[in-house]
Amino acid sequence: MGARVVLTDQVFPDTEVEQTRLAEIGASLEVLDEASPEAIRARAGAADALLTTYAPIDRVTIAALERCRVIARNG
């Protein structure tokens, strides 16, 4: 199974570009419907990577990301 990437929030009309690029390396993209720190912790704890646009990523959230190796700003 490929990497799981979670997108916390976005301002673009769709995630087609992200999904296409990630599919090329066998990774999947999950887009959260809420970008609160609590929602990110609950839904992204097992993610391999986190993409964020404006969502705040604090130290408590980072500590909860058990598998995450990359946090990147999307945009």
N, C-alpha and C positions, 0 to 999 in steps of 0.2 A: 504494500500500500504506500502511496506517495505522501509527501508532506502535506500537512493541513495548515493553511494560512487563513487567519481571521482578519477581516477588515472591520475596524470598529465603527467608522463613520465615513461618509463621503459627500461630495458636493456635485459630482458629475451625474449625468442622466442615467448611466448604466455602468456595469462593470465588465463589459465585453472585452476590453483590452486586457484587463488584469486576468480574467478567466482564460483567455486565449494564451497569454504568455505562461501562465502557471501550468496549463494543460500540456504545454510543450515539454515541461520537465516532470510531468506526472503528478503535479500537485493539485490540490483542490482549494477552492476559495469559499469561505462562508462569510456572509455579510450580516453583521449584527443589526437588529432593529432598534436597539437602544445602546447608547454609548456611555452610560454612567460607569464609574469605576466598579460598582458592584456587579453590573451586568457583564462587563468585560471579564472580571474575575471568574464569574460563574460559567461563562460560555467559552472562554479562551484558555482555560487552565491547561488543557492538553494540546494546545496549538504548537506547531513547530516554528511559526513566524507570526508576527503581528504587524499589520499595516494600520496606520492611523492618519487621519487628516487633521482634525482639531481636538479629538478626545484627549483629555488629560491622562497621562500614564504616570502615576505616582509610584513611589517605592513599594508600597503595599501591593499594588497591582503587579509590579514586576516580580515580586517575591512569590506571587500566586501562580505565575506562568511556569509551571513545572518543566515543560519540554522546550520552551521557547529559546531559540538561539539568535533570532534577529527581530529587532523592532525598528521599523522604518516608517518614515512619513510618506504618505501617498499624496501625489499631486505634483 
